Amino acid sequence: MSDFDAMAAQANRERVEEDADVGGIAADRLRSIIDRIERLEEERKALAGDIKDIYAEAKSAGFEPKVIRQIISLRKREPSEVEELETLLDLYRRALGM
């Protein structure tokens, strides 16, 4: 970036900061919201990587990641909902002769 570009970018930032209310939009508030979302997206990405590593660890220990995912999904549900799903699964299996 040339000195001219750097100076122009700095002048633009200063102008935006001076006009905190641009077109009815509070620029500082909007910038703050966007910054927070970006930080959380970075954290989510890091957490997703950690979760992936744990599934790999489980697989290397002889566990089936697909089954672990199903168990986690079931644990998020209410017990009555899990019971209803299991009942329907059993009914469908019997209907198909499984």
Buried (B, 14 or more C-beta within 10 A) or exposed (E): EEEEEEEEEEEEEEEEEEEEEEEEEEBEEEEEEEEEEEEEEEEEEEEEEEEEEEBEEBEEEEEEBEEBEEEEEEEEEEEEEBEEEEEEEEEEEEEEEE
